[in-house]
Amino acid sequence: MTRQKVLVLYLANSALDAPTVAWAVYDGTGETRPMAGDTDTPPYRTGVDALKDGWRLFQASQILPHQRGAEFDVSYLKYEFFFERLVEVAV
């Protein structure tokens, strides 16, 4: 049976080779129970590094211009990339 693992990387800017600033991992196989921020170092330095390791990029956040006056708003992480890896598991 095939299960999905999801990796969410928040990068410093919209380029896939930008440094990772935050991350989360979700394991649909049930083998691990990682949580966001459970390590001091990101699983990948950049989004390109995740691609090189076999993760498939399936969504990137839409790049929208800042509204006037919100150029320095830090209420959310803007550059979010979703990756997946399909894993065969025994049932």
Gaussian input, Z-matrix of N, CA and C with variables (Angstrom, degrees):
# hf/3-21g

backbone

0 1
 N
 C     1     B1
 C     2     B2     1     A1
 N     3     B3     2     A2     1     D1
 C     4     B4     3     A3     2     D2
 C     5     B5     4     A4     3     D3
 N     6     B6     5     A5     4     D4
 C     7     B7     6     A6     5     D5
 C     8     B8     7     A7     6     D6
 N     9     B9     8     A8     7     D7
 C    10    B10     9     A9     8     D8
 C    11    B11    10    A10     9     D9
 N    12    B12    11    A11    10    D10
 C    13    B13    12    A12    11    D11
 C    14    B14    13    A13    12    D12
 N    15    B15    14    A14    13    D13
 C    16    B16    15    A15    14    D14
 C    17    B17    16    A16    15    D15
 N    18    B18    17    A17    16    D16
 C    19    B19    18    A18    17    D17
 C    20    B20    19    A19    18    D18
 N    21    B21    20    A20    19    D19
 C    22    B22    21    A21    20    D20
 C    23    B23    22    A22    21    D21
 N    24    B24    23    A23    22    D22
 C    25    B25    24    A24    23    D23
 C    26    B26    25    A25    24    D24
 N    27    B27    26    A26    25    D25
 C    28    B28    27    A27    26    D26
 C    29    B29    28    A28    27    D27
 N    30    B30    29    A29    28    D28
 C    31    B31    30    A30    29    D29
 C    32    B32    31    A31    30    D30
 N    33    B33    32    A32    31    D31
 C    34    B34    33    A33    32    D32
 C    35    B35    34    A34    33    D33
 N    36    B36    35    A35    34    D34
 C    37    B37    36    A36    35    D35
 C    38    B38    37    A37    36    D36
 N    39    B39    38    A38    37    D37
 C    40    B40    39    A39    38    D38
 C    41    B41    40    A40    39    D39
 N    42    B42    41    A41    40    D40
 C    43    B43    42    A42    41    D41
 C    44    B44    43    A43    42    D42
 N    45    B45    44    A44    43    D43
 C    46    B46    45    A45    44    D44
 C    47    B47    46    A46    45    D45
 N    48    B48    47    A47    46    D46
 C    49    B49    48    A48    47    D47
 C    50    B50    49    A49    48    D48
 N    51    B51    50    A50    49    D49
 C    52    B52    51    A51    50    D50
 C    53    B53    52    A52    51    D51
 N    54    B54    53    A53    52    D52
 C    55    B55    54    A54    53    D53
 C    56    B56    55    A55    54    D54
 N    57    B57    56    A56    55    D55
 C    58    B58    57    A57    56    D56
 C    59    B59    58    A58    57    D57
 N    60    B60    59    A59    58    D58
 C    61    B61    60    A60    59    D59
 C    62    B62    61    A61    60    D60
 N    63    B63    62    A62    61    D61
 C    64    B64    63    A63    62    D62
 C    65    B65    64    A64    63    D63
 N    66    B66    65    A65    64    D64
 C    67    B67    66    A66    65    D65
 C    68    B68    67    A67    66    D66
 N    69    B69    68    A68    67    D67
 C    70    B70    69    A69    68    D68
 C    71    B71    70    A70    69    D69
 N    72    B72    71    A71    70    D70
 C    73    B73    72    A72    71    D71
 C    74    B74    73    A73    72    D72
 N    75    B75    74    A74    73    D73
 C    76    B76    75    A75    74    D74
 C    77    B77    76    A76    75    D75
 N    78    B78    77    A77    76    D76
 C    79    B79    78    A78    77    D77
 C    80    B80    79    A79    78    D78
 N    81    B81    80    A80    79    D79
 C    82    B82    81    A81    80    D80
 C    83    B83    82    A82    81    D81
 N    84    B84    83    A83    82    D82
 C    85    B85    84    A84    83    D83
 C    86    B86    85    A85    84    D84
 N    87    B87    86    A86    85    D85
 C    88    B88    87    A87    86    D86
 C    89    B89    88    A88    87    D87
 N    90    B90    89    A89    88    D88
 C    91    B91    90    A90    89    D89
 C    92    B92    91    A91    90    D90
 N    93    B93    92    A92    91    D91
 C    94    B94    93    A93    92    D92
 C    95    B95    94    A94    93    D93
 N    96    B96    95    A95    94    D94
 C    97    B97    96    A96    95    D95
 C    98    B98    97    A97    96    D96
 N    99    B99    98    A98    97    D97
 C   100   B100    99    A99    98    D98
 C   101   B101   100   A100    99    D99
 N   102   B102   101   A101   100   D100
 C   103   B103   102   A102   101   D101
 C   104   B104   103   A103   102   D102
 N   105   B105   104   A104   103   D103
 C   106   B106   105   A105   104   D104
 C   107   B107   106   A106   105   D105
 N   108   B108   107   A107   106   D106
 C   109   B109   108   A108   107   D107
 C   110   B110   109   A109   108   D108
 N   111   B111   110   A110   109   D109
 C   112   B112   111   A111   110   D110
 C   113   B113   112   A112   111   D111
 N   114   B114   113   A113   112   D112
 C   115   B115   114   A114   113   D113
 C   116   B116   115   A115   114   D114
 N   117   B117   116   A116   115   D115
 C   118   B118   117   A117   116   D116
 C   119   B119   118   A118   117   D117
 N   120   B120   119   A119   118   D118
 C   121   B121   120   A120   119   D119
 C   122   B122   121   A121   120   D120
 N   123   B123   122   A122   121   D121
 C   124   B124   123   A123   122   D122
 C   125   B125   124   A124   123   D123
 N   126   B126   125   A125   124   D124
 C   127   B127   126   A126   125   D125
 C   128   B128   127   A127   126   D126
 N   129   B129   128   A128   127   D127
 C   130   B130   129   A129   128   D128
 C   131   B131   130   A130   129   D129
 N   132   B132   131   A131   130   D130
 C   133   B133   132   A132   131   D131
 C   134   B134   133   A133   132   D132
 N   135   B135   134   A134   133   D133
 C   136   B136   135   A135   134   D134
 C   137   B137   136   A136   135   D135
 N   138   B138   137   A137   136   D136
 C   139   B139   138   A138   137   D137
 C   140   B140   139   A139   138   D138
 N   141   B141   140   A140   139   D139
 C   142   B142   141   A141   140   D140
 C   143   B143   142   A142   141   D141
 N   144   B144   143   A143   142   D142
 C   145   B145   144   A144   143   D143
 C   146   B146   145   A145   144   D144
 N   147   B147   146   A146   145   D145
 C   148   B148   147   A147   146   D146
 C   149   B149   148   A148   147   D147
 N   150   B150   149   A149   148   D148
 C   151   B151   150   A150   149   D149
 C   152   B152   151   A151   150   D150
 N   153   B153   152   A152   151   D151
 C   154   B154   153   A153   152   D152
 C   155   B155   154   A154   153   D153
 N   156   B156   155   A155   154   D154
 C   157   B157   156   A156   155   D155
 C   158   B158   157   A157   156   D156
 N   159   B159   158   A158   157   D157
 C   160   B160   159   A159   158   D158
 C   161   B161   160   A160   159   D159
 N   162   B162   161   A161   160   D160
 C   163   B163   162   A162   161   D161
 C   164   B164   163   A163   162   D162
 N   165   B165   164   A164   163   D163
 C   166   B166   165   A165   164   D164
 C   167   B167   166   A166   165   D165
 N   168   B168   167   A167   166   D166
 C   169   B169   168   A168   167   D167
 C   170   B170   169   A169   168   D168
 N   171   B171   170   A170   169   D169
 C   172   B172   171   A171   170   D170
 C   173   B173   172   A172   171   D171
 N   174   B174   173   A173   172   D172
 C   175   B175   174   A174   173   D173
 C   176   B176   175   A175   174   D174
 N   177   B177   176   A176   175   D175
 C   178   B178   177   A177   176   D176
 C   179   B179   178   A178   177   D177
 N   180   B180   179   A179   178   D178
 C   181   B181   180   A180   179   D179
 C   182   B182   181   A181   180   D180
 N   183   B183   182   A182   181   D181
 C   184   B184   183   A183   182   D182
 C   185   B185   184   A184   183   D183
 N   186   B186   185   A185   184   D184
 C   187   B187   186   A186   185   D185
 C   188   B188   187   A187   186   D186
 N   189   B189   188   A188   187   D187
 C   190   B190   189   A189   188   D188
 C   191   B191   190   A190   189   D189
 N   192   B192   191   A191   190   D190
 C   193   B193   192   A192   191   D191
 C   194   B194   193   A193   192   D192
 N   195   B195   194   A194   193   D193
 C   196   B196   195   A195   194   D194
 C   197   B197   196   A196   195   D195
 N   198   B198   197   A197   196   D196
 C   199   B199   198   A198   197   D197
 C   200   B200   199   A199   198   D198
 N   201   B201   200   A200   199   D199
 C   202   B202   201   A201   200   D200
 C   203   B203   202   A202   201   D201
 N   204   B204   203   A203   202   D202
 C   205   B205   204   A204   203   D203
 C   206   B206   205   A205   204   D204
 N   207   B207   206   A206   205   D205
 C   208   B208   207   A207   206   D206
 C   209   B209   208   A208   207   D207
 N   210   B210   209   A209   208   D208
 C   211   B211   210   A210   209   D209
 C   212   B212   211   A211   210   D210
 N   213   B213   212   A212   211   D211
 C   214   B214   213   A213   212   D212
 C   215   B215   214   A214   213   D213
 N   216   B216   215   A215   214   D214
 C   217   B217   216   A216   215   D215
 C   218   B218   217   A217   216   D216
 N   219   B219   218   A218   217   D217
 C   220   B220   219   A219   218   D218
 C   221   B221   220   A220   219   D219
 N   222   B222   221   A221   220   D220
 C   223   B223   222   A222   221   D221
 C   224   B224   223   A223   222   D222
 N   225   B225   224   A224   223   D223
 C   226   B226   225   A225   224   D224
 C   227   B227   226   A226   225   D225
 N   228   B228   227   A227   226   D226
 C   229   B229   228   A228   227   D227
 C   230   B230   229   A229   228   D228
 N   231   B231   230   A230   229   D229
 C   232   B232   231   A231   230   D230
 C   233   B233   232   A232   231   D231
 N   234   B234   233   A233   232   D232
 C   235   B235   234   A234   233   D233
 C   236   B236   235   A235   234   D234
 N   237   B237   236   A236   235   D235
 C   238   B238   237   A237   236   D236
 C   239   B239   238   A238   237   D237
 N   240   B240   239   A239   238   D238
 C   241   B241   240   A240   239   D239
 C   242   B242   241   A241   240   D240
 N   243   B243   242   A242   241   D241
 C   244   B244   243   A243   242   D242
 C   245   B245   244   A244   243   D243
 N   246   B246   245   A245   244   D244
 C   247   B247   246   A246   245   D245
 C   248   B248   247   A247   246   D246
 N   249   B249   248   A248   247   D247
 C   250   B250   249   A249   248   D248
 C   251   B251   250   A250   249   D249
 N   252   B252   251   A251   250   D250
 C   253   B253   252   A252   251   D251
 C   254   B254   253   A253   252   D252
 N   255   B255   254   A254   253   D253
 C   256   B256   255   A255   254   D254
 C   257   B257   256   A256   255   D255
 N   258   B258   257   A257   256   D256
 C   259   B259   258   A258   257   D257
 C   260   B260   259   A259   258   D258
 N   261   B261   260   A260   259   D259
 C   262   B262   261   A261   260   D260
 C   263   B263   262   A262   261   D261
 N   264   B264   263   A263   262   D262
 C   265   B265   264   A264   263   D263
 C   266   B266   265   A265   264   D264
 N   267   B267   266   A266   265   D265
 C   268   B268   267   A267   266   D266
 C   269   B269   268   A268   267   D267
 N   270   B270   269   A269   268   D268
 C   271   B271   270   A270   269   D269
 C   272   B272   271   A271   270   D270

   B1=1.4372
   B2=1.5299
   B3=1.3236
   B4=1.4598
   B5=1.5201
   B6=1.3194
   B7=1.4653
   B8=1.5283
   B9=1.3119
   B10=1.4547
   B11=1.5235
   B12=1.3314
   B13=1.4605
   B14=1.5288
   B15=1.3194
   B16=1.4633
   B17=1.5254
   B18=1.3081
   B19=1.4593
   B20=1.5279
   B21=1.3104
   B22=1.4619
   B23=1.5249
   B24=1.3246
   B25=1.4590
   B26=1.5155
   B27=1.3137
   B28=1.4591
   B29=1.5253
   B30=1.3220
   B31=1.4546
   B32=1.5255
   B33=1.3164
   B34=1.4622
   B35=1.5235
   B36=1.3327
   B37=1.4645
   B38=1.5281
   B39=1.3038
   B40=1.4668
   B41=1.5213
   B42=1.3080
   B43=1.4631
   B44=1.5261
   B45=1.3222
   B46=1.4670
   B47=1.5288
   B48=1.3228
   B49=1.4651
   B50=1.5363
   B51=1.3308
   B52=1.4671
   B53=1.5261
   B54=1.3142
   B55=1.4629
   B56=1.5278
   B57=1.3243
   B58=1.4575
   B59=1.5251
   B60=1.3517
   B61=1.4677
   B62=1.5299
   B63=1.3342
   B64=1.4682
   B65=1.5219
   B66=1.3438
   B67=1.4545
   B68=1.5145
   B69=1.3376
   B70=1.4615
   B71=1.5215
   B72=1.3248
   B73=1.4636
   B74=1.5251
   B75=1.3261
   B76=1.4675
   B77=1.5261
   B78=1.3141
   B79=1.4582
   B80=1.5194
   B81=1.3265
   B82=1.4560
   B83=1.5100
   B84=1.3293
   B85=1.4644
   B86=1.5208
   B87=1.3300
   B88=1.4583
   B89=1.5128
   B90=1.3309
   B91=1.4659
   B92=1.5246
   B93=1.3224
   B94=1.4564
   B95=1.5231
   B96=1.3183
   B97=1.4630
   B98=1.5348
   B99=1.3458
   B100=1.4747
   B101=1.5150
   B102=1.3102
   B103=1.4630
   B104=1.5209
   B105=1.3111
   B106=1.4594
   B107=1.5246
   B108=1.3199
   B109=1.4537
   B110=1.5119
   B111=1.3488
   B112=1.4636
   B113=1.5291
   B114=1.3156
   B115=1.4643
   B116=1.5280
   B117=1.3234
   B118=1.4622
   B119=1.5262
   B120=1.3204
   B121=1.4608
   B122=1.5302
   B123=1.3245
   B124=1.4661
   B125=1.5255
   B126=1.3349
   B127=1.4629
   B128=1.5268
   B129=1.3284
   B130=1.4671
   B131=1.5123
   B132=1.3186
   B133=1.4642
   B134=1.5279
   B135=1.3392
   B136=1.4671
   B137=1.5260
   B138=1.3198
   B139=1.4576
   B140=1.5142
   B141=1.3174
   B142=1.4683
   B143=1.5293
   B144=1.3189
   B145=1.4622
   B146=1.5273
   B147=1.3335
   B148=1.4677
   B149=1.5268
   B150=1.3306
   B151=1.4681
   B152=1.5277
   B153=1.3224
   B154=1.4702
   B155=1.5200
   B156=1.3290
   B157=1.4667
   B158=1.5320
   B159=1.3308
   B160=1.4555
   B161=1.5179
   B162=1.3385
   B163=1.4479
   B164=1.5219
   B165=1.3292
   B166=1.4615
   B167=1.5231
   B168=1.3142
   B169=1.4608
   B170=1.5191
   B171=1.3419
   B172=1.4588
   B173=1.5177
   B174=1.3011
   B175=1.4581
   B176=1.5193
   B177=1.3081
   B178=1.4602
   B179=1.5138
   B180=1.3106
   B181=1.4623
   B182=1.5204
   B183=1.3050
   B184=1.4493
   B185=1.5227
   B186=1.3159
   B187=1.4595
   B188=1.5256
   B189=1.3168
   B190=1.4552
   B191=1.5258
   B192=1.3131
   B193=1.4681
   B194=1.5267
   B195=1.3162
   B196=1.4566
   B197=1.5235
   B198=1.3093
   B199=1.4580
   B200=1.5201
   B201=1.2981
   B202=1.4700
   B203=1.5269
   B204=1.3292
   B205=1.4528
   B206=1.5223
   B207=1.3471
   B208=1.4693
   B209=1.5267
   B210=1.3101
   B211=1.4635
   B212=1.5240
   B213=1.3273
   B214=1.4551
   B215=1.5286
   B216=1.3209
   B217=1.4626
   B218=1.5214
   B219=1.3107
   B220=1.4650
   B221=1.5335
   B222=1.3127
   B223=1.4633
   B224=1.5296
   B225=1.3046
   B226=1.4577
   B227=1.5234
   B228=1.3114
   B229=1.4648
   B230=1.5282
   B231=1.2957
   B232=1.4593
   B233=1.5284
   B234=1.3064
   B235=1.4617
   B236=1.5258
   B237=1.3291
   B238=1.4605
   B239=1.5344
   B240=1.3281
   B241=1.4565
   B242=1.5212
   B243=1.3273
   B244=1.4610
   B245=1.5214
   B246=1.3272
   B247=1.4613
   B248=1.5265
   B249=1.3243
   B250=1.4591
   B251=1.5138
   B252=1.3082
   B253=1.4670
   B254=1.5191
   B255=1.3379
   B256=1.4534
   B257=1.5192
   B258=1.3327
   B259=1.4551
   B260=1.5197
   B261=1.3211
   B262=1.4607
   B263=1.5229
   B264=1.3187
   B265=1.4750
   B266=1.5128
   B267=1.3106
   B268=1.4695
   B269=1.5151
   B270=1.2958
   B271=1.4699
   B272=1.5070
   A1=108.32
   A2=115.92
   A3=121.56
   A4=110.21
   A5=115.61
   A6=122.35
   A7=108.30
   A8=114.64
   A9=121.00
   A10=111.52
   A11=115.05
   A12=121.84
   A13=106.28
   A14=116.33
   A15=121.30
   A16=108.95
   A17=114.96
   A18=123.20
   A19=107.39
   A20=116.98
   A21=121.70
   A22=107.42
   A23=115.12
   A24=120.43
   A25=108.90
   A26=116.29
   A27=122.67
   A28=105.51
   A29=116.09
   A30=120.67
   A31=111.11
   A32=116.01
   A33=121.70
   A34=112.58
   A35=117.22
   A36=120.75
   A37=108.43
   A38=118.09
   A39=121.55
   A40=114.83
   A41=118.84
   A42=122.16
   A43=110.52
   A44=116.69
   A45=120.61
   A46=113.21
   A47=117.25
   A48=119.04
   A49=112.31
   A50=117.17
   A51=121.52
   A52=109.93
   A53=117.88
   A54=121.13
   A55=112.88
   A56=115.97
   A57=122.46
   A58=108.80
   A59=115.84
   A60=119.88
   A61=112.00
   A62=117.15
   A63=121.98
   A64=107.65
   A65=116.56
   A66=119.87
   A67=111.01
   A68=114.08
   A69=121.83
   A70=107.16
   A71=116.83
   A72=122.76
   A73=107.95
   A74=116.19
   A75=122.09
   A76=107.47
   A77=116.86
   A78=122.69
   A79=110.42
   A80=115.97
   A81=121.23
   A82=114.22
   A83=117.54
   A84=120.02
   A85=111.30
   A86=116.94
   A87=121.21
   A88=113.74
   A89=117.41
   A90=121.11
   A91=112.39
   A92=116.87
   A93=120.77
   A94=108.83
   A95=116.36
   A96=121.20
   A97=109.49
   A98=115.58
   A99=117.55
   A100=110.96
   A101=114.68
   A102=120.68
   A103=108.15
   A104=115.94
   A105=120.18
   A106=109.32
   A107=115.77
   A108=119.93
   A109=115.27
   A110=118.10
   A111=118.20
   A112=112.99
   A113=117.02
   A114=121.42
   A115=108.47
   A116=116.02
   A117=120.56
   A118=112.64
   A119=116.84
   A120=120.27
   A121=109.67
   A122=116.88
   A123=119.72
   A124=110.99
   A125=116.91
   A126=119.58
   A127=112.11
   A128=117.32
   A129=122.74
   A130=108.42
   A131=115.72
   A132=121.56
   A133=111.19
   A134=117.02
   A135=122.72
   A136=109.03
   A137=116.31
   A138=120.80
   A139=111.74
   A140=117.44
   A141=120.79
   A142=110.42
   A143=117.66
   A144=120.64
   A145=111.20
   A146=117.60
   A147=121.09
   A148=110.11
   A149=117.33
   A150=120.37
   A151=110.80
   A152=116.62
   A153=120.81
   A154=111.79
   A155=117.06
   A156=121.52
   A157=112.52
   A158=116.87
   A159=119.95
   A160=116.34
   A161=118.51
   A162=120.49
   A163=108.91
   A164=117.21
   A165=122.28
   A166=109.09
   A167=116.15
   A168=121.32
   A169=108.42
   A170=117.35
   A171=117.99
   A172=113.66
   A173=118.96
   A174=119.32
   A175=110.36
   A176=115.27
   A177=122.01
   A178=107.27
   A179=116.62
   A180=119.53
   A181=110.14
   A182=115.32
   A183=121.41
   A184=109.37
   A185=116.21
   A186=119.89
   A187=107.96
   A188=115.18
   A189=121.86
   A190=109.40
   A191=117.27
   A192=118.27
   A193=110.11
   A194=115.75
   A195=120.79
   A196=109.49
   A197=116.22
   A198=119.92
   A199=108.14
   A200=116.19
   A201=120.57
   A202=109.45
   A203=115.97
   A204=121.65
   A205=113.99
   A206=117.41
   A207=120.60
   A208=112.14
   A209=117.22
   A210=121.13
   A211=113.27
   A212=116.56
   A213=120.18
   A214=112.61
   A215=116.74
   A216=122.49
   A217=109.26
   A218=117.29
   A219=121.12
   A220=111.15
   A221=116.69
   A222=120.15
   A223=113.56
   A224=117.51
   A225=120.85
   A226=109.07
   A227=115.60
   A228=120.09
   A229=107.74
   A230=116.51
   A231=122.52
   A232=114.10
   A233=119.58
   A234=121.73
   A235=110.15
   A236=115.29
   A237=124.01
   A238=109.27
   A239=116.14
   A240=122.08
   A241=109.31
   A242=116.44
   A243=122.21
   A244=109.73
   A245=115.11
   A246=122.15
   A247=108.52
   A248=116.04
   A249=119.60
   A250=110.15
   A251=113.49
   A252=121.80
   A253=105.40
   A254=116.22
   A255=120.96
   A256=108.36
   A257=116.79
   A258=122.59
   A259=109.14
   A260=116.42
   A261=121.06
   A262=108.96
   A263=115.92
   A264=120.92
   A265=109.52
   A266=116.07
   A267=121.55
   A268=108.67
   A269=115.66
   A270=119.70
   A271=110.46
   D1=142.30
   D2=-179.03
   D3=-98.50
   D4=133.33
   D5=176.91
   D6=-125.32
   D7=159.96
   D8=-176.24
   D9=-109.37
   D10=137.11
   D11=167.59
   D12=-109.54
   D13=139.98
   D14=-179.45
   D15=-121.38
   D16=133.36
   D17=177.77
   D18=-119.48
   D19=126.59
   D20=176.96
   D21=-114.00
   D22=119.81
   D23=176.86
   D24=-113.39
   D25=132.17
   D26=173.23
   D27=-104.96
   D28=117.15
   D29=-174.77
   D30=-101.98
   D31=163.66
   D32=-177.00
   D33=-66.46
   D34=-27.08
   D35=175.39
   D36=-152.03
   D37=-168.65
   D38=-172.19
   D39=-79.43
   D40=-4.72
   D41=-179.24
   D42=-85.81
   D43=137.52
   D44=-179.53
   D45=-65.74
   D46=-17.74
   D47=177.99
   D48=-95.51
   D49=11.64
   D50=176.07
   D51=-77.05
   D52=155.05
   D53=-179.83
   D54=-65.20
   D55=144.80
   D56=175.30
   D57=-75.07
   D58=131.61
   D59=178.79
   D60=-111.55
   D61=-20.39
   D62=176.59
   D63=-159.27
   D64=162.87
   D65=-175.89
   D66=-160.99
   D67=164.30
   D68=173.21
   D69=-151.58
   D70=147.59
   D71=178.45
   D72=-128.66
   D73=134.32
   D74=177.96
   D75=-125.61
   D76=124.10
   D77=-173.57
   D78=-109.43
   D79=101.77
   D80=178.66
   D81=-73.89
   D82=-6.74
   D83=177.63
   D84=-79.59
   D85=-22.38
   D86=-176.66
   D87=81.88
   D88=1.45
   D89=-178.80
   D90=-71.86
   D91=-33.44
   D92=179.25
   D93=-131.15
   D94=162.46
   D95=178.47
   D96=-129.60
   D97=56.66
   D98=179.55
   D99=-68.61
   D100=157.01
   D101=177.76
   D102=-131.62
   D103=160.26
   D104=177.06
   D105=-60.93
   D106=133.76
   D107=175.40
   D108=75.10
   D109=17.69
   D110=-178.52
   D111=-86.24
   D112=4.08
   D113=173.44
   D114=-137.05
   D115=161.14
   D116=179.71
   D117=-84.61
   D118=-19.44
   D119=-179.18
   D120=-118.37
   D121=141.66
   D122=-179.15
   D123=-67.78
   D124=155.65
   D125=178.96
   D126=-66.91
   D127=-25.66
   D128=177.13
   D129=-141.45
   D130=140.65
   D131=-179.48
   D132=-67.65
   D133=-35.16
   D134=-179.46
   D135=-142.78
   D136=169.88
   D137=173.78
   D138=-66.17
   D139=-35.08
   D140=178.08
   D141=-62.28
   D142=-37.73
   D143=177.71
   D144=-62.34
   D145=-37.53
   D146=176.76
   D147=-65.55
   D148=-41.13
   D149=177.52
   D150=-62.03
   D151=-42.73
   D152=179.91
   D153=-62.50
   D154=-26.76
   D155=-179.74
   D156=-89.90
   D157=5.33
   D158=173.70
   D159=101.15
   D160=0.10
   D161=175.75
   D162=-73.87
   D163=141.82
   D164=179.79
   D165=-102.37
   D166=126.39
   D167=177.43
   D168=-76.39
   D169=126.05
   D170=178.05
   D171=-124.04
   D172=-7.99
   D173=175.00
   D174=-159.72
   D175=138.62
   D176=172.70
   D177=-126.53
   D178=144.87
   D179=-179.32
   D180=-64.88
   D181=145.78
   D182=178.05
   D183=-67.71
   D184=136.86
   D185=179.89
   D186=-90.84
   D187=113.39
   D188=179.82
   D189=-115.94
   D190=142.83
   D191=177.29
   D192=-69.00
   D193=151.66
   D194=176.50
   D195=-68.60
   D196=143.34
   D197=172.15
   D198=-75.53
   D199=151.42
   D200=179.72
   D201=-55.93
   D202=127.95
   D203=-179.99
   D204=93.98
   D205=-10.68
   D206=-178.14
   D207=-110.91
   D208=17.45
   D209=-176.36
   D210=-59.76
   D211=-28.20
   D212=-176.25
   D213=-114.92
   D214=20.24
   D215=177.42
   D216=-68.87
   D217=126.65
   D218=-178.48
   D219=-119.06
   D220=31.09
   D221=-175.93
   D222=-75.71
   D223=-14.98
   D224=177.84
   D225=-151.35
   D226=163.85
   D227=178.27
   D228=-93.67
   D229=120.02
   D230=-167.66
   D231=-81.07
   D232=-35.16
   D233=-169.55
   D234=-101.65
   D235=84.51
   D236=-171.89
   D237=-106.53
   D238=129.35
   D239=-179.76
   D240=-126.30
   D241=129.72
   D242=179.20
   D243=-105.34
   D244=129.56
   D245=178.03
   D246=-121.38
   D247=155.59
   D248=175.24
   D249=-134.97
   D250=156.35
   D251=172.63
   D252=-138.98
   D253=128.65
   D254=177.51
   D255=-93.91
   D256=131.39
   D257=-173.86
   D258=-127.14
   D259=133.56
   D260=174.23
   D261=-81.25
   D262=129.78
   D263=177.99
   D264=-125.78
   D265=149.55
   D266=176.21
   D267=-79.15
   D268=141.71
   D269=179.69
   D270=-103.33

